[in-house]
């Protein structure tokens, strides 16, 4: 991670079905944010990648075909070592009721889409800091 970043997170698992958003987020996470990122195109791919990658944070798209974000989160929680990994949803669905639902599922917060690639790592750090009180 970049010096001065108060977060101790270095490995991020990012799950997003849109290839353009995935590419932008990968650059934002790795080149701008200094994270080591594993980028997955689906919930199924995330379930396969998570155990070996051992993420310290999961960024999860909400609306994906097949297994959506909430279903992916539930399945990830069943894997060894994934029960307590912090999760942040990324979505354009930002109604208060939806955000409340994401938090009830265990997400620390929500990053609105579209996101700014230059500030994505700052948004992640802010959510992590806020969650720690």
Steps between C-alpha positions, in 0.01 A plus 500: 500500500602855454672667795267708709199280429360410840353173380691176551316336210720392211316213321163583344268256325287696251191339347336677204329358190551806274840469324546877456429576867724207599790641296461850646471366855807280457706804398346706782574233761848400387657805336327778696421325828804274526293191576566148383173419322339180382229590252211260436222520243240308701402369839602151392846627400530680835421179689774323306759778545439602863659208689838521321507881482405542867353851462507757779208685341228403252348758265180358362268614222135461598334433165662212312344228286468158656632549852443862609708684760295405807495132395874513434560650843299225669693232310839664575415506872473119489861460381780438751657828607242721327248544783656821633650658187363856468267556204405820321226492238536708185171590334284762334212381721519747785154524653515517881312171523751333268800636691342379824456155343867490393609590853270233645679250275824606668642759261703779660372748247409579143701675230274663240539418133619652286805552721797730451809283438725769648317497836394134526779406744415807713134392512608151608724641774224729626249214524754282681585780744133576566431132568773493764339791681 
